[in-house]
Amino acid sequence: MQKLLKYMVLVLVVGGMFQQDASAQEKPHERIYTVVVDRFLNADESNDVNVTDDEAEPLPFGGDFRGIQENLEYIHDMGFDTLMLSPVFEKSDEDYLGYDVENYGEIEESFGGAEGFQSLVDAAHEMDMKVVVDMPASAVEGYETLQDPELNELQQEYYSEAADVEFIDLSVPENQDAYREMAQSFVDEFGIDGLSMNVVQDGVDAREFMPQGVTTYGILGSESVGAEGFDHVASESMRQDVAEAFSTTDKAIPSYPEDGQMLLADHWFTERFTIHAAGENMFPGTRIQQLTAYLYGYPGPISFQYGTEVALNGDSIPEVHRQMDLWTDQEVVDYIKQINTVFTQHKQLLEGEMTELKTGEDGHYVVRYDTTDVDFILNINDTSRTENFNVPLEAEDRGKMMSGMLIGDKLRSVEGQDSYNAVLDREEAELYAITEETGLNNGYVYAGLIIFGGFGIFIWIVAKRRKPKENM
């Protein structure tokens, strides 16, 4: 009987596979998980230097490359296809964040050295994940220094603990050439996929100092800083708008930008996203889920800082960089995994033409994605009330239905009406696929016929083999 039950389960699984999207692949747009190497996980205590367990002290906690490598699957399962690491170069022993650089030609031994770093890069590549490293503009011997760097409050707080740090003037041609050569050597040696920079100098052009063959990201920590030449830029004003939008309900949700900039709610030189929710007395888990739905619906690069999924909090150095240690808010992590599964299975969504159906001025944001096959509607209700929205019917939508893939809502077009009526509870998001009307699930019908037919045959065989009792 146990063999029969196993067989029945197998048939159900196979039957379910008939309904899977055969085109499901990894998403083509970067979903970036930013990691402060020292604060993720200390997996190798043998390389600890000046390690403290006092979270009030801006000293190393002992996090290393091995701690990240051993948890790549955890990161990958949430849908992140790119790692963005804090600086990995040889640094001061008292520094934990990596910007007090002493030698760009060596990898920090307390993180695991060159061997540990290469192992992490190779392991990430085996999982089809890219690796991006933040390149400091911290000056070492041989560079002409910048006189007035543009630093935000957290940068000022951090660099006040490393008083001898100066910055490379990236407007000087000799500096540009030396920096590019150093960065190119690093990329070539370890096979890095991208470089990021926290820009502290207004008016720089990344094409003048960044190497070729990698994706570049410019993170502007201050509204007074502008930059050109990066493949993607994260502006401080947009970051603040995103963080504020999802801090509570009924806040304006910014429209998705059309210039390919990187979206994020926080970074390691900003306050934590969670502090906004806490300041509004809102449940952080729900706020993070709504933020995630918004970010994953953006057809461009997004950045999600380590620990956001467990609502790490803080607005000062080093509080914003607490040790994560892989404790988890399972409900939030499961939601992020669900979002990832849906968007990964329907990667064509992010490649289609996006149309804004409802601006997010009141906290309710609706966009449509038109693709070459299935079209999609993302409905984010971040208000304090149930929202009703009539999704306009296009010509090709007639006779079709909107199938919800996050909550499971199913909406049908009604003859004589020009829209779908989408109703969504407060603080919820739903992604609909516009599909043909479905009747019976043929895969499961076939599986059911096989199961019950097989079970009938099994009963018949058993009955056939039973010997009639002899008359006593």
NORTAZI-V89048 format. One record per run of one state. SS is the DSSP state (~ for helix, > for strand, _ for the rest). FROM is the first residue (numbers start at 1). TO is the last residue. If there is no record, write none. Layout:
BEGIN
SS_FROM_TO + SS_FROM_TO
END
This chain:
BEGIN
__1_1 + ~_2_17 + __18_30 + >_31_35 + __36_36 + ~_37_40 + __41_44 + ~_45_47 + __48_64 + ~_65_69 + __70_71 + ~_72_77 + __78_81 + >_82_85 + __86_88 + >_89_91 + __92_100 + >_101_107 + __108_108 + ~_109_111 + __112_112 + ~_113_126 + __127_129 + >_130_134 + __135_137 + >_138_138 + __139_144 + >_145_145 + __146_152 + ~_153_160 + __161_166 + >_167_168 + __169_172 + ~_173_190 + __191_193 + >_194_199 + __200_203 + >_204_205 + ~_206_208 + __209_214 + >_215_220 + __221_226 + >_227_228 + __229_231 + >_232_234 + __235_235 + ~_236_245 + __246_252 + >_253_253 + __254_262 + >_263_264 + __265_273 + ~_274_279 + __280_283 + ~_284_296 + __297_301 + >_302_305 + __306_307 + ~_308_310 + __311_318 + ~_319_321 + __322_329 + ~_330_345 + __346_346 + ~_347_351 + __352_352 + >_353_358 + __359_359 + >_360_360 + __361_363 + >_364_370 + __371_374 + >_375_381 + __382_386 + >_387_392 + __393_394 + ~_395_397 + __398_399 + >_400_404 + __405_409 + >_410_412 + __413_418 + >_419_424 + __425_427 + >_428_436 + __437_441 + ~_442_465 + __466_472
END
